[in-house]
Amino acid sequence: MTYFNYFTNPFNLNKGRISKTLPKNQTIWQIVNKQKIDLSRPVVCFVNGVAKLRKDWANPLSSQDVVSFVVLPLGGGGGSSNPLKTVLTVALIVATVYTGGAVGAAYGAVWGGVAAAGVSMAGGILINTFVPTPKPALNGMTSSAYTQSPTYSLQAQGNEARLGNPIPVIYGRHLIYPDFASQPYYRYIDNEQYVYQLHCIGQGEYDIEQIRIEDTPISSFEEITCQVIRPSEKNTLFDEDVITSAEVAGQELLKNEYCGPFVLNPAETLISKIEVDVAFQRGCYYANDSGGLSSKTIQWKIEVRSIDDNDAPLGEWYTLGTESITEATHNGIYKTYTYDVPAGRYEIRATRLDNKDTSSRAGHEIRWSSAKGYIISEKNYGNVTLLAIIMKATDNLSQRSSRLVNCIVTRKLKTWSPLSGWSPSVEPTRSIAWALADILKASYGANLKDNAIDLQALYDLDRVWSTRGDTFNAVFDSKLTVYEALSRTAKVGRAVAFIQGGIVRFVRDEPKTIPVALFGPRNIVKNSLSIQYLMPSEDTADSVTVEYFSEKTWKTSEVTGSFEASSSDKPATVELFGCTNKEQALREATYMALANRYRRRIVTFSTELEGLIPSYGDLIAITHDMAQWGQGGEILKQEGSKLTLSEPVTFKDGQEHYLALRKKDGSLAGPYKVSGGELATEVILETSPEIPILTDTDRERTHFAFGTAGKWSVLARVTGIRPRGNTVEITAVIEDNRVHEGQTYGMA
C-alpha cells in the first residue's frame, strides 16, 4: 500500500491534514485526480521526503512509499514573491522568539496600543505593553504641562503671580516656590522699608516642615514675620488686597506742577484707604558756613477725586493731605502716609507747595515713590493654604532674595478603610492611593462620589505600596486632564487606572499566578487568533535611565536600571513624575528594563460575551494548538475518573501531563495530573476535581486545556477588551515572571 498525506495548511500540519492509505502501483497524477488535489494553488509533492517535479508524476509508486502534497501560501506583490521564502521567514520569526534569541521588538511592527506606550530617547527604544512608559519631559523641556513651572523649571524657580494659571495641587512631601496670592506691596515705617507678601501654597491643607529663603531657614532672619493661614482662616498680619499704581514710579514733585492725575484702582472695584509713599533720597538739609547742617523744610499736597467705571469724574478735586517735613540730615528719608476715604473709585495727583532749593549745598528734593489703594473685598480664598510674610529690607534680605521664598510641605489628606470608612480629619501622607482618591473626589478633580471609585482596590494597593516604600510626591501646577493626572500618579506605583461599569478601577503590574479565565479553541472565534512578535532593532534599549526629582537636593537626578544580561550601552531615558526617592526610582527603572526585554508577544483573539469576564490587567490562560500552547476542547463524558475528550491529545514519554478545567463562571480549576486512557480521546484523573464536570447537551460543556507541566497553556495579562457586536476582542501580552523578579537590582 501507499501512505498518502495532504497538507492544506503548512503553518499547522496537524490541523490542515488529510491522511489515509491507498492501493499501490498508482501514479502521482492518478492520486491527484482521485483525491481531488487543488492545483490552482502552489503545491509541492514529496515522495519519501524528496520533492518530485511534475514531469515525474506519471511514474507508478511502489509499496510502502509515503507521498505528501503540501499547499504553499500565495506570495504578495502580484505573485512575484517567493512563497518558500515567506514560509522560511515566518519559521525564522517563530524559532527566534521561542529560543529566546530576540532581545525585543522591531519598533515599526508594534501594535497600536503598544506603540503609544513606547518612547525613544538617547538612542534607546523602550516599550511597556502594560503600564505606559513615562514621557521624557522633566523640567518642562518637551512637555507643555511643565512650562514655566516654578517647581520643576530651574529657570522659573522663584515667587511670581501666575495669573490665569491653576492653583497648585501638591501631593506627598515636596519643595515648592509658592505663587503670590496677591501682588506684594511696600510700606515705610520709621524710615525702614517693609514688603508684604501673601503666598498660595496650594489647594487643601498642608503640614509645613520648613519655610526658607533660598536655602536658608526663615528662622535665620529676625526681620521676617510670617503666618500660615489654613483653609477658612483669616490673615491677621496685614490687609492683602492692595493695588499699587503702576504710573507712580519715583517722579519728582515741583511747585505749581501737578504730577498726574493717575487712576488708582481698576474699574468695578472700591477702595476705602489710600497710601502715598514719598522719598527724600538726598535727605533734607542745608550745609551752612560753619560746616554743619541746617534744617530745611519741604511741603507738598495730595489731591484726589472720584471717578466712575468709565473714568469720568464724579466730583471736584479735593485735598487728601497737606504734608511737610523739617529735617537736617543728608541720609535718605522714606515715609508712608495713610488716608481714609469714602468707598469709591479714585484718581490721584500731587504737587509741591514750596520752591526747591537748587543750591549744591542743599538737599531739598522730594520724589513720589508710590500710591496704593486698599480694595474693599471679601477675603475668602476657599479650601487653600496661604502663607503671609512681612519682611524688613536689610543687608541680609535683598529684593531678589525676597522673591525666593520656598517651603517644604507634606499634603494632608483623608484616608479610607473598609471598616471605618473615611478618617474624620486630614493627616500628612505621601500615599499614592489617597492622592488618586483625592484627584477623583476633589472639586478641582473629577468631583466623583464614593460609589464611582473602587476604594477597596485603593486600600489594598495602599498596603502594597506602603510595604514597598513607594510614594508619590509631586506638584500639579499646570492645566491637564483628570485622566492624565491619574495616569501620572498611578504610574509611580506601577499601576493603571481604567473605567469599568462606570467605576474607576485600578490595577498594579505585579506577579499573578491564578488565571481568571480559560480560552481555547472551543471559545475562541475561528481564525481570530493572531500573535505579534515585537522584534529587536539596533535602537532597542537594553537599560533604562530614570530621571527623578531628588528629595535630598530638590534637583533633577537620575539612576539607571538594567539586568544581568544587558550591556547597558543603549539606555532609554524617561522621567518618573512624582518619584523623589533614589531606591524607588531604581526599582522602577529595573522593572521598565525587564518589561522591555521580556514582554514581547502580543496575542489578540475574539470570543463571545465571556470575553467580558476578565478586566484590564487580569491573568488569563490561553490554550491553542496553532501556537503549541497545549491542546484544548470539551469534556464529552465522565465515567468515574475517566474523561472522554472532544479532541485527541498526545502524551509524551517520560513527562507528567495535566488537565485544567474551566468553571461555570469562566475561571480556572486545576490543573490536575492525568494519565492516558485506551483511546487518544481519553484521560484518567489521578485526583477528583473540586468542580462538577458538565457533559450535558442542554448547556455548554466543561472546557479543558491539556499539556505537560507548564505547557498546558500560556498565561497572558489582558491589556484591551473591545466589544465587537456579538463578540468581544481581547488583547493580551504574554506574561513572563522575570519582569517581576528584579534580579539583584531592585524589588518586584
C-alpha positions in Angstrom: 0.0 0.0 0.0 0.9 3.7 -0.3 0.7 6.2 2.5 -1.0 9.4 1.5 -0.8 12.9 3.2 -2.4 16.1 2.1 -1.4 19.2 4.0 -3.6 22.2 3.3 -2.1 24.5 6.0 1.7 24.5 6.1 1.6 26.6 9.3 -0.3 23.9 11.2 0.5 20.4 9.8 -1.8 18.7 12.2 -4.9 20.7 11.8 -4.9 21.1 8.0 -4.0 17.5 7.2 -5.7 14.5 5.4 -4.0 11.1 5.8 -5.0 7.7 4.5 -3.6 4.5 2.8 -4.0 4.0 -0.9 -3.6 0.9 -3.2 -0.1 0.5 -4.6 1.1 1.0 -8.2 -0.8 4.3 -8.6 0.9 7.2 -10.3 1.0 10.7 -8.7 -1.3 12.0 -11.3 -3.9 9.3 -10.5 -3.7 10.3 -6.8 -4.2 14.0 -7.7 -7.3 13.2 -9.7 -8.9 10.7 -7.3 -8.1 12.6 -4.1 -9.0 16.0 -5.7 -5.8 17.8 -5.0 -6.3 21.5 -5.7 -3.7 22.5 -8.2 -5.0 26.1 -8.6 -2.7 27.0 -5.7 1.1 26.3 -5.4 1.5 22.6 -4.4 4.7 20.7 -3.8 4.8 16.9 -3.9 7.2 14.9 -1.7 7.8 11.2 -2.2 9.7 9.7 0.8 10.8 13.3 1.7 12.1 14.1 -1.8 10.4 16.8 -3.9 9.1 15.5 -7.2 8.8 17.6 -10.4 5.6 17.3 -12.3 7.4 15.6 -15.2 7.9 12.6 -12.9 4.3 12.4 -11.7 3.4 9.8 -14.3 5.7 7.1 -12.7 4.0 4.5 -10.6 4.6 4.5 -6.8 6.0 1.5 -5.0 4.7 -0.3 -2.0 5.4 1.5 1.4 6.0 4.8 -0.4 5.0 7.9 1.5 3.6 10.6 -0.8 2.7 14.1 0.6 1.2 17.1 -1.0 1.9 20.4 0.7 -0.1 23.6 -0.3 2.0 26.7 -0.1 0.7 30.2 0.7 0.4 32.6 -2.2 3.0 35.3 -2.3 2.2 39.0 -2.4 3.0 41.7 -4.9 1.1 40.2 -7.8 2.5 36.8 -7.3 6.1 37.8 -7.6 7.1 36.9 -4.1 8.8 33.6 -3.3 6.3 31.5 -1.2 9.1 29.3 0.1 10.9 32.4 1.3 7.7 33.5 3.1 7.4 30.2 4.9 11.1 30.3 5.9 10.7 33.9 7.1 7.7 33.0 9.3 9.5 29.9 10.6 12.6 32.1 11.4 10.5 34.5 13.4 8.8 31.7 15.4 12.1 30.0 16.0 13.9 33.1 17.1 11.3 34.0 19.7 10.9 30.6 21.1 14.7 30.1 21.5 14.9 33.5 23.3 17.1 35.0 20.6 15.1 38.1 20.3 16.1 41.0 22.6 13.0 42.9 21.8 10.7 44.1 19.1 11.0 45.8 15.7 9.6 49.2 16.5 7.7 49.5 13.2 5.8 46.3 13.8 4.4 47.3 17.2 0.6 47.0 17.7 -1.1 50.4 18.0 -1.6 50.4 21.8 2.0 49.3 22.4 3.4 51.9 20.0 1.6 54.6 22.1 3.3 53.2 25.2 6.8 53.5 23.7 9.5 56.1 24.0 12.7 56.7 22.1 15.3 58.9 23.6 19.1 58.9 23.7 19.2 56.2 21.1 17.1 53.7 23.1 13.7 52.5 22.1 11.6 51.4 25.1 8.2 49.9 25.3 5.9 48.7 28.1 2.8 46.8 27.0 1.1 47.0 30.4 1.9 50.3 32.1 2.5 53.1 29.5 6.1 54.3 29.5 6.6 57.8 31.0 7.4 60.6 28.7 10.9 62.1 28.7 9.7 65.5 29.8 11.3 66.7 33.1 11.8 70.4 33.7 9.4 71.5 31.0 11.8 70.8 28.2 9.4 68.8 26.0 6.0 69.0 27.7 3.8 72.0 27.9 2.5 70.6 31.2 5.6 71.8 33.0 6.1 75.1 31.1 7.1 77.9 33.4 6.6 75.7 36.5 8.2 77.4 39.4 8.9 74.0 40.9 10.4 71.9 38.1 11.8 74.6 35.8 15.2 75.8 37.1 14.9 79.0 35.0 11.5 79.8 36.5 12.2 79.0 40.2 11.0 81.9 42.4 7.8 83.5 43.5 5.6 85.1 40.9 2.0 85.9 40.3 0.9 83.3 37.7 -2.3 85.0 36.6 -4.7 82.7 34.8 -2.9 79.5 35.9 -4.4 76.8 38.1 -4.0 76.9 41.9 -1.3 74.3 42.6 -2.2 70.9 44.0 0.5 69.2 45.9 0.7 65.5 46.9 3.2 63.9 49.3 6.2 65.8 50.5 7.7 68.4 48.2 9.7 71.6 47.9 7.6 74.5 46.4 8.1 78.1 45.5 4.6 79.3 46.3 2.8 81.7 43.9 1.7 85.1 45.0 -2.0 85.1 46.0 -2.0 88.9 45.6 0.6 91.3 44.4 3.3 92.2 47.0 3.4 95.8 48.2 5.8 98.0 50.2 5.4 100.4 53.1 7.8 102.6 55.1 7.7 102.5 58.9 10.3 104.6 60.9 12.3 105.1 57.7 12.5 101.3 57.2 11.0 99.6 54.1 8.8 96.5 54.7 7.5 94.2 52.0 4.1 92.5 52.4 3.6 89.1 50.6 0.7 86.7 50.5 1.6 83.3 49.0 -0.7 80.5 48.0 0.9 77.1 49.0 -1.9 75.1 47.3 -5.3 73.5 47.3 -6.2 71.8 50.6 -4.3 71.6 53.9 -0.5 71.0 54.4 2.0 70.2 57.1 4.6 72.9 56.8 8.0 71.4 57.6 10.2 74.3 56.7 9.9 77.9 55.3 13.1 79.1 53.7 14.7 82.0 51.8 16.7 80.3 49.0 18.4 77.5 51.0 18.3 79.3 54.4 15.6 78.6 57.0 13.4 81.7 57.7 14.3 81.5 61.4 17.7 82.8 60.4 16.1 86.2 59.5 15.0 88.1 62.5 13.4 90.8 60.3 10.8 88.4 58.9 7.3 87.7 60.4 5.1 85.0 58.9 1.7 83.4 59.4 0.4 80.1 57.9 -3.2 80.6 57.0 -5.2 77.3 57.0 -8.4 76.9 55.0 -11.2 79.1 56.3 -8.7 81.1 58.5 -8.1 84.8 58.1 -4.9 86.8 57.5 -4.3 88.7 60.7 -0.9 90.2 59.8 -2.0 92.7 57.1 -4.5 93.7 54.5 -3.6 91.8 51.4 -6.0 93.2 48.8 -3.9 96.2 47.9 -3.5 97.8 44.4 -0.3 99.7 43.6 -0.5 102.3 40.8 1.9 101.4 38.1 2.1 105.0 36.9 3.5 106.4 40.1 7.2 105.5 39.9 9.5 108.0 41.6 8.5 111.2 39.8 9.9 114.4 41.3 7.4 116.9 42.7 7.8 120.6 41.7 5.9 123.7 42.7 2.9 124.7 40.5 3.3 121.4 38.5 0.9 118.6 39.2 2.2 115.0 38.8 -0.8 113.1 37.5 -3.6 112.5 37.6 -3.3 108.7 37.7 -6.2 106.2 38.1 -5.7 104.5 41.4 -7.9 101.4 41.3 -9.4 99.4 38.4 -13.0 99.6 37.2 -15.6 97.8 39.3 -13.5 98.0 42.5 -13.9 100.2 45.5 -11.2 101.4 47.9 -11.5 102.8 51.4 -7.9 103.7 52.2 -5.1 105.4 50.2 -1.4 105.3 51.0 1.2 107.6 49.5 5.0 106.9 49.7 7.4 109.7 49.3 11.2 109.6 49.3 13.8 112.2 50.1 16.8 110.4 48.6 19.3 113.2 49.3 18.0 113.8 52.7 16.7 117.3 53.8 19.4 119.8 54.9 21.4 122.9 54.1 25.2 122.9 54.5 25.9 126.1 56.5 29.1 128.1 56.5 30.4 126.6 59.8 30.4 123.1 58.2 27.3 121.9 59.9 23.8 121.1 58.6 20.9 123.4 59.0 17.3 122.4 58.8 15.2 122.7 55.6 11.5 122.2 55.1 9.7 120.6 52.2 5.9 120.9 51.7 3.6 119.0 49.3 -0.1 118.3 48.7 -2.0 115.2 47.6 -5.4 115.6 45.9 -8.0 113.0 44.7 -11.4 112.9 43.1 -14.0 110.3 42.5 -14.5 108.7 39.1 -16.9 106.1 37.6 -16.0 102.9 35.9 -15.6 104.8 32.6 -13.0 107.1 34.2 -15.4 110.1 34.1 -15.1 112.5 37.1 -17.9 112.3 39.6 -16.9 115.5 41.5 -14.2 118.1 42.0 -10.6 117.6 43.2 -10.1 117.9 46.9 -7.1 117.8 49.1 -6.4 114.5 50.7 -3.5 115.8 52.7 -1.0 118.7 53.0 2.2 117.4 54.4 5.7 118.8 55.3 8.9 117.6 56.9 11.7 119.6 58.5 15.0 117.8 58.9 18.7 118.5 58.9 20.2 115.2 57.6 21.9 114.0 54.5 20.6 110.5 54.9 17.7 109.3 52.8 14.3 109.7 54.3 11.3 107.5 53.3 7.8 107.9 54.6 4.3 106.4 54.1 1.2 108.5 54.6 -2.2 106.8 55.1 -5.6 108.4 54.4 -9.1 107.0 54.9 -11.6 107.8 52.1 -15.2 107.1 51.4 -15.7 103.8 49.4 -15.2 104.6 45.8 -13.0 104.7 42.7 -10.4 107.4 42.6 -7.7 109.2 40.6 -4.9 110.9 42.3 -2.3 113.7 41.8 0.3 115.5 43.8 2.3 118.8 43.7 5.0 120.6 45.7 4.0 123.7 47.7 7.3 125.3 48.2 10.2 126.2 45.9 13.0 123.7 45.6 16.4 125.0 46.8 18.6 124.1 43.8 21.9 125.1 45.6 24.6 122.4 45.6 24.7 122.9 49.4 21.1 121.8 49.9 19.3 118.5 49.9 15.8 119.7 49.0 14.3 117.1 46.6 11.0 115.1 47.0 10.0 112.2 44.9 6.6 110.4 44.8 7.5 106.8 45.2 4.2 105.1 45.0 0.4 105.3 45.5 -1.6 102.4 46.9 -5.3 101.7 47.3 -6.8 99.2 49.8 -9.6 97.4 48.0 -12.9 96.5 49.7 -13.4 92.8 49.2 -14.5 89.6 50.8 -11.3 87.8 51.9 -12.4 84.2 51.1 -9.8 82.1 49.3 -11.7 78.8 49.6 -10.0 75.5 50.5 -6.4 76.7 50.1 -3.5 77.1 52.4 -1.8 80.6 52.4 1.4 82.0 53.8 1.6 85.6 54.8 5.0 87.2 55.2 6.2 90.6 56.3 9.9 91.3 55.5 12.0 94.2 56.6 14.5 95.2 54.0 18.1 94.8 55.4 21.5 93.9 54.3 20.6 90.2 54.8 17.5 90.5 52.6 17.8 91.8 49.1 15.0 92.4 46.6 16.0 89.3 44.7 16.1 87.0 47.7 12.7 88.3 48.9 11.2 86.5 45.9 12.9 83.2 46.6 10.6 82.1 49.4 10.2 78.3 49.4 8.6 75.7 51.6 8.9 72.0 52.2 5.4 70.8 52.8 3.5 67.5 53.1 -0.1 67.3 51.9 -2.8 66.3 54.4 -5.5 64.0 53.1 -8.2 61.8 54.4 -7.6 58.1 54.3 -10.2 55.2 53.9 -10.6 51.8 55.3 -13.3 49.2 54.7 -14.1 49.0 58.5 -14.2 52.7 59.4 -14.7 54.5 56.1 -13.1 57.9 55.7 -10.9 59.2 58.5 -12.5 62.1 60.5 -9.7 64.5 59.8 -6.9 65.0 57.3 -3.4 63.8 58.1 0.0 64.2 56.5 0.5 61.4 53.9 2.7 60.5 50.9 0.4 57.7 49.8 -0.2 57.1 46.1 -3.6 55.6 46.8 -5.1 58.6 48.6 -3.6 61.0 46.1 -5.5 59.0 43.4 -8.7 59.2 45.6 -8.3 63.0 46.0 -7.9 63.5 42.3 -11.2 61.7 41.7 -13.1 63.2 44.6 -11.9 66.8 44.8 -13.7 69.8 43.3 -10.6 70.6 41.3 -10.6 67.0 40.1 -13.3 64.7 38.8 -15.7 65.5 41.7 -16.9 61.9 41.9 -18.9 60.2 44.6 -17.5 57.2 46.6 -19.7 54.7 44.7 -17.9 55.7 41.4 -14.4 54.8 42.8 -13.0 51.4 43.7 -12.0 52.3 47.2 -11.3 48.7 48.2 -8.8 48.4 45.4 -7.1 51.6 46.6 -7.0 50.3 50.2 -5.4 47.0 49.1 -2.9 48.8 46.9 -2.0 51.3 49.6 -0.9 48.4 51.8 1.3 47.1 49.0 2.8 50.5 48.3 3.4 51.2 52.0 5.2 47.8 52.4 7.4 48.6 49.4 8.1 52.2 50.4 6.5 53.6 47.2 5.3 57.1 47.5 4.0 59.9 45.3 5.4 63.4 45.7 4.6 66.0 43.1 3.2 69.4 42.3 0.4 69.8 39.7 0.6 73.5 38.8 -0.4 73.4 35.1 -3.6 72.5 33.3 -4.1 68.9 32.5 -7.0 66.4 32.3 -8.1 64.3 35.2 -7.1 61.1 33.3 -3.6 62.4 32.7 -3.2 63.3 36.4 -4.5 59.8 37.3 -2.1 58.2 34.9 1.0 60.1 36.1 0.1 59.3 39.7 -0.6 55.6 39.2 2.5 55.2 37.1 4.8 55.8 40.1 3.1 52.8 41.8 3.4 50.7 38.6 -0.4 50.9 38.2 -3.0 51.8 35.7 -6.4 53.5 36.2 -9.3 52.4 34.0 -13.1 52.7 33.9 -15.3 49.6 34.1 -19.0 49.6 34.7 -19.0 53.3 35.4 -16.5 52.8 38.2 -12.9 54.0 38.2 -10.7 51.0 39.0 -7.0 50.4 39.4 -4.7 47.5 38.7 -1.0 47.2 39.6 1.5 45.3 37.5 2.6 42.6 39.9 3.1 38.8 39.9 -0.2 36.8 39.4 -0.5 33.1 39.4 -4.2 32.3 39.2 -5.9 32.9 35.8 -9.4 34.3 35.9 -10.5 32.7 32.7 -9.5 30.0 30.2 -9.7 30.5 26.5 -9.2 27.7 24.0 -10.2 26.5 20.5 -13.8 25.9 21.8 -14.4 29.5 22.8 -12.0 31.4 20.5 -13.6 32.5 17.3 -12.2 30.5 14.4 -9.3 32.3 12.6 -9.4 35.2 15.0 -6.2 34.3 17.0 -3.2 36.4 16.0 0.2 36.8 17.6 2.6 39.7 17.1 6.2 39.3 17.9 7.9 42.6 18.8 11.3 42.1 17.2 14.5 44.0 18.1 16.2 46.8 16.2 19.6 48.4 16.6 18.0 51.1 18.7 16.1 48.9 21.1 17.1 49.9 24.7 18.8 47.4 27.0 18.5 49.5 30.1 16.5 52.4 31.5 17.7 55.7 32.9 15.0 57.3 35.1 15.1 61.0 35.9 13.5 61.9 39.2 13.3 64.9 41.5 15.6 64.1 44.4 14.1 64.7 47.9 17.7 65.3 49.2 18.8 68.0 46.7 15.5 69.1 45.3 17.0 69.0 41.9 16.8 66.6 39.0 18.8 63.4 39.4 19.0 60.1 37.6 19.6 56.4 38.1 20.0 53.5 35.6 18.3 50.1 36.0 19.3 47.1 33.9 19.5 43.3 34.3 22.3 40.8 34.2 22.3 40.0 30.5 22.2 43.7 29.4 25.2 45.7 28.3 23.7 49.0 29.4 25.2 50.7 26.4 21.8 51.7 24.9 19.8 53.2 27.7 16.4 54.8 27.2 15.9 57.9 29.3 12.5 58.6 30.9 11.1 60.9 33.6 9.2 59.4 36.5 7.0 62.3 37.6 6.3 62.1 41.3 9.2 60.0 42.3 11.7 61.6 44.7 13.4 58.6 46.2 16.5 57.0 44.6 15.7 53.5 45.6 12.2 53.7 44.3 13.5 55.2 41.0 16.0 52.3 40.7 13.2 49.7 41.2 11.1 51.2 38.5 14.0 51.6 36.1 14.8 47.9 36.5 11.2 47.0 36.1 10.9 49.0 32.9 14.1 47.5 31.5 12.8 43.9 32.3 9.4 44.6 30.8 11.0 46.0 27.7 13.1 42.8 27.5 10.7 40.0 28.3 7.2 41.2 27.3 7.4 40.9 23.5 4.5 38.8 22.4 1.0 40.3 21.9 -1.9 38.0 21.3 -5.3 39.1 20.0 -8.4 36.9 19.6 -12.2 37.2 19.6 -14.6 35.3 21.8 -18.2 35.5 22.8 -19.6 37.5 25.7 -17.4 35.5 28.2 -14.7 37.9 27.0 -16.2 40.4 29.4 -15.3 38.2 32.4 -11.6 39.5 32.7 -10.7 43.0 33.4 -7.6 45.1 32.4 -4.5 43.5 33.9 -6.2 40.2 34.8 -4.2 37.0 34.1 -5.9 34.6 31.6 -4.9 31.2 30.3 -4.8 30.6 26.6 -4.5 27.1 25.1 -4.2 26.7 21.3 -2.6 24.1 19.1 -1.7 26.8 16.5 0.9 28.3 18.7 1.7 25.0 20.5 0.2 26.3 23.7 -1.2 22.9 24.8 -4.4 21.3 23.4 -8.0 22.2 24.2 -11.6 21.1 23.7 -14.6 20.0 25.7 -15.4 17.1 28.1 -17.9 14.8 26.3 -18.3 12.2 29.0 -17.2 11.4 32.6 -17.1 7.8 33.9 -15.6 8.0 37.4 -12.0 9.2 36.9 -12.1 8.6 33.2 -12.9 11.6 30.9 -13.7 11.4 27.3 -12.5 14.5 25.4 -13.8 16.1 22.2 -10.2 16.2 20.8 -7.4 13.6 20.8 -4.5 14.5 23.0 -0.9 13.5 22.8 1.1 12.1 25.7 4.9 12.5 25.6 7.1 9.7 27.1 8.7 10.4 30.4 6.7 13.6 31.2 3.9 14.4 33.5 0.7 15.6 31.9 -2.0 17.9 33.3 -5.6 18.9 32.5 -7.1 22.2 33.5 -10.8 22.8 33.6 -13.0 25.8 33.1 -15.5 26.6 35.8 -19.1 27.8 35.1 -18.1 31.4 35.9 -15.2 31.2 33.3 -12.4 30.9 35.9 -9.9 28.1 36.0 -9.8 24.9 38.1 -6.7 22.8 38.4 -4.6 21.8 36.6 -5.0 18.1 37.6 -2.5 15.4 36.9 -3.7 12.8 34.3 -2.6 9.7 32.6 -3.6 8.3 29.2 -6.6 6.1 28.5 -7.2 3.4 26.0 -8.0 5.9 23.3 -6.4 9.2 22.3 -9.5 11.0 23.4 -9.5 9.5 26.9 -7.6 10.6 30.0 -7.6 9.3 33.6 -7.7 11.8 36.5 -5.4 11.0 39.4 -7.4 13.2 41.8 -11.1 14.2 41.6 -11.7 17.8 40.6 -13.4 20.1 43.1 -15.9 21.3 40.4 -18.8 19.4 38.7 -18.0 18.5 35.1 -20.7 19.4 32.7 -21.3 17.0 29.8 -25.0 17.6 29.0 -26.0 18.8 25.7 -28.5 21.4 27.0 -25.8 23.6 28.4 -22.2 24.4 27.5 -19.8 21.6 28.3 -16.8 22.0 30.6 -13.8 23.2 28.6 -10.3 21.7 29.1 -6.7 22.6 28.5 -4.2 19.8 28.2 -0.4 19.6 28.2 2.8 18.9 30.1 3.8 20.7 33.3 3.9 24.4 32.5 3.0 23.8 28.8 -0.8 23.1 29.0 -1.4 26.8 28.2 0.2 30.2 28.1 -0.5 32.9 30.6 -1.2 36.4 29.5 -2.1 39.8 31.0 -5.2 41.5 29.5 -4.4 44.9 28.0 -7.5 45.5 26.0 -11.2 44.4 25.9 -13.3 45.7 22.9 -16.9 44.6 22.3 -17.5 43.9 18.6 -21.2 43.3 18.2 -21.9 39.8 19.5 -18.2 39.1 20.1 -15.5 40.5 22.3 -12.0 41.2 21.1 -9.3 40.6 23.7 -5.7 41.8 23.5 -3.2 40.5 26.0 0.6 40.4 26.5 2.2 37.0 27.1 3.3 37.1 30.7 6.9 36.4 31.8 7.6 36.3 35.5 11.1 37.5 35.0 9.6 41.0 34.7 8.8 40.9 38.4 12.0 39.3 39.7 14.0 42.5 39.7 17.1 40.2 40.0 19.8 41.9 42.1 18.8 45.4 41.1 15.6 46.1 42.9 12.4 44.7 44.3 9.5 43.4 42.3 
